Amino acid sequence: MPPFSPFFLQSVPVPSRAKKPAINHSPRRNADAAPRRAPRRGPPRGAARRRGVAPVAAAQRHGGGGARRVQEVRGVVRVREAAVPHGPRPGGVHHGAPDLVRALAGPAEARIPRPSVAAWWRTVRLYTDQTGANVSAAVALGAEKSDARMSRGARLSRMDIQAVVRDAVAARTRPLPVDAGGVYLVLTSPEVLVEDFCGQVCGFHYFTFPSVVGYTLPYAWVGNSARRCPEVCAYPFAIPAYVLGRRPESPPNADVGVDGMVSVIAHELAELASNPLANAWYAGTDPSFPTEIADLCEGIYGTGGGGAYTGQLLTDARSGAAYNVNGAGGRRFLVQWVWNPVLSYCSGPNALDQD
């Protein structure tokens, strides 16, 4: 894959008539993912993760069950074909992120076998903005741009990620469109080391600063961990040494690094849609260190998941690969579940109690 691949996901809010989901008020939980401290994959050491904490809105009052204050939720429009990416394609993330995005919704959904990526997104759609409008049904891949020369070097700080977005929207040739209603993905290849990668994070999301980019744009970064820490950021396709007796799962697209990225990308997209500016849906009282709707379900991919156990997965009959959702073009993915605000627990389309 090209060293830098900033993707633009075009997005426009599309309200629906769904009722606001009920939210349980719960105490703050220590977060392992946030705008600055994003998801660390792999199973936890020791006790299993807690699953009984519901996301609450920013500024909800403790003790009195105060009114929810949700500032905004980004919605997204219909799927359309992506621009041809720059740089090498075979085996790269362009067989992961765009295919995942194309599968989220749109006319092709009816042709995708169940459980589908679009069905996974329907849980994200349960979240509403302050007007009661839900996250919309579809995601469009607006444009793609690559930096195969690594113009900002192979070592990047967190603030450098914002500079990569700025370079992409300000480029002289084929700049990415500026859309405050969209989200921007920066995907880095195995050669690139981003600050805190592997040690604390596998990816993160936040929003750009006007002083750096010129605009406030929700964005996320996800790195390819294949050469550095697949046992952390591509679990369960690689297994940490402290997990005894567990064999790694076979990746559905035959690429441990990219298949690991796909689940982190899905994690970040869910949180970008429900908490794009760190003022919407999350658990806790500190927006700088929230536990968001995907953090609550980190490491859970199927029924019974928790701790070092992924939950019950599906198996490809031909390749033996593990997956839990079907995507466009016959592709399959393993993506983590997200918190369902109606059911008040983690859920996904491959759950055994699904219709």
N, C-alpha and C positions, 0 to 999 in steps of 0.2 A: 504494500500500500504506500502511497505517497507519504512523506514524513508528516505533513500537515494537511488535514482535509477539513476545512470549515464548511459545514453544511448550513443552509438556510432553510428552515421549515416555515413556510408561509402560514399565517394563522389569523383568523378573524372570528370573533365571538359569534356563535349561532345559538340563540336561546332555545330552550325546549320548554314543554309544559310540565315537566317532571316536578314533583313536590320536593321541597327541601328535605334532605335526609336528617334524621334525628342524630344528635351527637351526644355521646356520654362524656361527662366532665370527669377527667382523671388527673391525678398528680403528675408533675413533670417527671420524665424519665431521663437518665443520662443519655445524651445523644452521641452516636458514633458517625453521624452524617449531618451535614448542614451546608449552607452556602459556602462556609470556609472549611468545613470538616466533613467531607463527603464519604459515600459508602465504602467501607472496607469489606470485601468479600471474604469467603472462607468461613468455616464454622467457628464459633466462639470456644475459648478454652473454658473448661469447667461447666457450670450450669447452663442449661438451655436458655435461649432468649425469652424474655417475657413477651407474651402475646396479648395481654389483656388491657392494653392502654389505648384509649381512643384518641384520635387527633382532635384538638380543640382549636378554635380560632384565636387569632391574635387578640390580646386585650380582653379576653373573657374573664369576668370577675370570679375569684375563688369563693367558694362557700355559698354564694347566692344563685348559682346557675344563671349568671347574667346573660344578656343578649349577645348573640354571635356578631362579631364585626369582621366581615370578610371583604377585603378591599377590592380584589379583582381576581378573576380566573381567566387564563388565556384559553380561548377556543381555537379550533382549527378548521380549515376548509377541505374541499374534496381532493382526493388523490389524483395526481397527474404524473406523467413520466418525468423522471429527473433529467437534468442536463448531463451530457457525457462528461465524466470526470477526467481531470488531467492525471497523468502519471500511470504507472502500471496497474492493471486490473486483476490479473489472475491471483486468486487466493487472498485478495485484499479485502479491506473492510467494505468496499463498494458492493460486495456480495452479502454484506450483513446489514448495515444501517439503512441504505435506501430500500432494500427488499423488506425490511421490518416496517419501515414507514409506509411503503405502498400497501402493506397488508392490513394496516390499522382500520381502514374503512373505505367505503366507496362502492361503486357498482360491481366490482369484482368480488366483493365479500361473499355473495351467494355461491360463488364457484369454489370457495375455499372450504375444505372439510373442517368439521368440528373436531376438537376445540380450536378456535381461530384466534389470531392476534387481535382481530376486531372485538371478539367477545371479551378478551382480557381488558381492552380499552374501555369497555362499557362500565367497568367498576370505577375507573377514573372519572367517567362522565357523571357519576352520582354527585360529585362535588359542585357546589354552586358559588356564584359571586354574591355580592350584597343585594343585588336585585332579584335573586332567586333563579337566575339563568344558569343552566348546567354547562359544563365543559361540552363542547360540541362533538359531533360524531366522527369527523374525518380529519386526517392529517395529510398535508401535501408537502412533498419535497420541492421547495421552491427553486433552488439552484445549488451548485457545488463548485468549490474552488480548491485547488491544491497548491502547496508550496513544496515542491519536490527538492528544492535547493536548500531547504532549512535556513531561510534568510535570517531568522533570529537565533540560529544556533541550535545545538542539540540538548541544551540545558535551559529549561524555562522556569521562571517563577510563576506564581499564581497571577500576578499582575501582567506578566508577559502574555498570558492567554487573552486578556483584553486587547493587548496590542495586536495579536494575531487577528482578532475580529476587526479591529480598526483597519489593518492592512487589507483585509478582504473587502470591506465596504468602500474603501477609498482607492482601490486599485485602479490604475489607468486603463487596463484592459479587462473586460468582463467582470466588473465589480459585483459583489453580492448586493442585492437590493436592501435598502434601509427600511425596515418595517418594525415599528415599536410593538406591533401586535403579533410579530413572529418570534421564533426562538432560533438561536444559533448554536450549532454543535461544532466544537473543535475536537477532532479525533487525531491522535498522534500515533505514529508508528513505533515499533519496538526500539528503534534507535534513539528516540527522544526521551529524556528524563525530565519530568515535571516535578516541581517542588512537592515534597511529602508523598510522592507516588510510591506505592507498595508499603511504605512504613506506616502511613496513616490513611491514605485515600487510594481509591481506584478511579474516581471521577468526582466531579463536584458541579454544582450549578450556582449561579448568582446572576447579577445584572451588571452591565457595563456602566462606568462612570462617565458622565458628559465631559469631564476634564480630560479623560483619556481617549474616548472614542468619538465624542461629540454628540452622543445620543445615549439614552437609557434603553438598553436592549437585553432582554433575558437571554442567557447563554449557558451552555454546559460544556465541560471538557471531560473526555474519556480517553484513557491511554491503553495501548496494547501491552499486556503484561507477559507475553510469551517468553521473552528472554530474561525477565527480571524476577517475577513473582507470580507465576501462574497458579501456584497453590493458594495464593491470597486472593487474586483478582479474577481468576478463571475457574474457581471452584464451582462445581465438582468435577471439572475436566482435568484437574490436577489436585492432589490431596496433600495437605500438610503432614509433616513427619509425626506430629503429635496425635494424629488421628490414626489409631491402630486398627488393622483389619479391614480397612476400607479401600476398595479399588476405585480408580478414577473412572468416571463415565466417559463414553465415547462421544465426542462433539458432533452435533447433527450436520454441520457444514465442513467437517474434517479439518478444522483449524482451531486449535485450542485458544490462541490469542484473540482471534476475531469472535469466536462463539462466546468467549468470556466477555468481550466488549458489548455484545448484543444485549446481555442481561443488564449490564450497567447503564447502557443507553436507554433501555426501557425504564429502568429505575429513575433516571434523570428526567425523561420525558414526562413521566407521571407526576413528578414533583414540580417540574416547570409549569405544567398545566394547572396544578392546584395551589402553588405557592411561588409565583414567578418573581415577585418583588419582596419576598421575605416578610409579607404582612397579611398572609391569608391562612391556609390550612396547615396547622402543625400542632404537635403536642408540646406543652410547656409554656413558660412565660417569657423566655428569652429568645427573640427572633434571631439572634446571632448564633445560637446553638440549638436549633429546633430538632425535634424528631418528627420527620415528615411521613407522608402516607406510605412511602416505600420503605423507609427506615424501619417502620414497625414490623415489617414482614421480611426483613433481610434474611436470606438463607432458606426461605420457604418456597418450594416450587410445586408442592402437591399435598394431597390430603395426609395429615399426620406429621407434617414437617415441623422441625424445630431442633435447636442445638446443632449437632453434626449431621442430622438426618434431613435430607432434602424433601422428604415426602414421596408419595407414590408418583412415579413418572411413567411416561409412555416410552415404548421402545420401537425403533424402526425395524421392521421385519427383515429387511435386506442387509442393512449396515450394522444393526445392533446399537445404533446411536440413541442417546437419551434426549427426549424433547417433551414439551408440554403444550405447544401451540403450533398450528399450521399457518404458513404464510403464503404470499403470492408466489406464483411460478413453481409450486411444488416444494418450496423450501419449508424447513422446520426449524424451530427455535426453542431454546430453554430460557424462559424469562421468569423472574421471581414474581410472586404474588404481591398484591397491594391491599391496604386496609380498606375494608368495605364499611362505610359509615352507617349503612342501614342494618347490616348484620352484626356489626361491632366485633368483627374478627377478620383475619386475613382470608382472602378468597381469590380463586382463579377459575378459568373456564374448564380446567381438567379436574376439578373437584369431584369426588365420587358421588356427591349429592346433587350434582347438576342434572338438569332434565336431559 
